[in-house]
Amino acid sequence: MKIALILLICGTSLLAMEEIGSLSIGIHNAIGNNASHKEINSRGPAFGILIPVQLPTIPTHVKIKIAFHDIDDTNDNLPDASYLHVTNEFLFGYKSWQQNNISLLPQIGIGVSGERYKIEKGVGGSHFDIFVDLSLRLDFELPHFQLGAMFNFERDFNMGYGSFISPSRLNFSLLFSK
């Protein structure tokens, strides 16, 4: 179902001859490590996509991101441990500044985040939450594509038992858009 929705959104963007999306690579940084899971590193690589949604006057994107965090290697009791963080969200913005080939797009978003902490085969846990995202996107338009940077602050609503490493995250991503 998700794949069909993504294909539909991409297809409508292609028909409108507008932006078809962005690929991102960046750093996912948890702010304030939880004491109960200090073995999970607070920083990890993140990869994502941004898919534009065609609304009349509001720049809107669906953002899907996945981040991986290493587990502290000094603990020999957890050789197969791994941590994964995934987000799906809608970002709504306003192109606040544009000059020549440079534009600035502040956005606010809401989405769902999920975490998985695997200690060993069959042992671990997961956590899901709703979060809000404040972001700032800077794009440089080149002849055939755009390069950009995105800064995000994400904060969980803490609707359940709480995040494994932190309910607050600060992210930096480099964007390649077409």
GICORJO-V369233 format. One record per residue. N is the residue number from 0. PSI is psi in whole degrees, 0 to 359 (none if undefined). NEAR is the number of other ideal C-beta (glycine too) atoms within 12 Angstrom. Layout:
# GICORJO-V369233
n:psi:near
N:PSI:NEAR
N:PSI:NEAR
This chain:
# GICORJO-V369233
n:psi:near
0:315:7
1:319:15
2:319:11
3:320:10
4:316:16
5:316:23
6:322:16
7:315:18
8:315:30
9:319:26
10:317:17
11:326:21
12:318:27
13:318:18
14:326:12
15:356:16
16:39:11
17:192:20
18:134:32
19:350:28
20:178:30
21:146:37
22:141:26
23:148:36
24:135:24
25:198:32
26:128:28
27:117:39
28:116:28
29:136:34
30:119:21
31:88:18
32:135:24
33:137:25
34:329:12
35:345:15
36:49:29
37:344:18
38:344:26
39:122:36
40:142:29
41:346:29
42:141:25
43:163:27
44:149:24
45:144:34
46:143:28
47:176:37
48:148:30
49:126:46
50:122:36
51:145:35
52:128:30
53:99:24
54:150:20
55:311:8
56:354:10
57:117:18
58:116:31
59:140:29
60:148:40
61:128:33
62:129:44
63:124:32
64:145:43
65:136:27
66:146:40
67:135:24
68:138:34
69:157:22
70:140:30
71:120:20
72:349:12
73:346:12
74:101:17
75:349:11
76:350:14
77:58:22
78:335:15
79:13:17
80:147:28
81:156:26
82:136:39
83:137:31
84:129:43
85:140:28
86:146:41
87:129:30
88:164:35
89:130:30
90:131:38
91:133:27
92:185:31
93:119:21
94:95:22
95:336:15
96:135:16
97:126:16
98:129:13
99:244:10
100:21:15
101:134:19
102:153:27
103:129:23
104:97:35
105:144:24
106:154:34
107:142:27
108:165:38
109:142:26
110:191:33
111:134:29
112:150:44
113:142:28
114:147:39
115:126:25
116:109:29
117:124:23
118:313:22
119:175:14
120:122:10
121:358:8
122:127:13
123:202:22
124:172:22
125:161:19
126:135:30
127:145:25
128:162:32
129:142:24
130:162:37
131:148:28
132:128:39
133:124:25
134:159:42
135:124:30
136:132:41
137:122:29
138:140:32
139:115:22
140:123:20
141:174:15
142:320:9
143:356:9
144:179:19
145:144:29
146:145:26
147:180:33
148:147:28
149:132:42
150:131:27
151:141:42
152:120:26
153:140:39
154:122:28
155:151:34
156:351:20
157:60:19
158:353:15
159:225:19
160:346:16
161:160:22
162:153:38
163:322:39
164:321:38
165:142:36
166:353:29
167:137:29
168:142:40
169:125:27
170:147:43
171:131:26
172:146:35
173:137:26
174:141:38
175:116:27
176:148:33
177:none:26
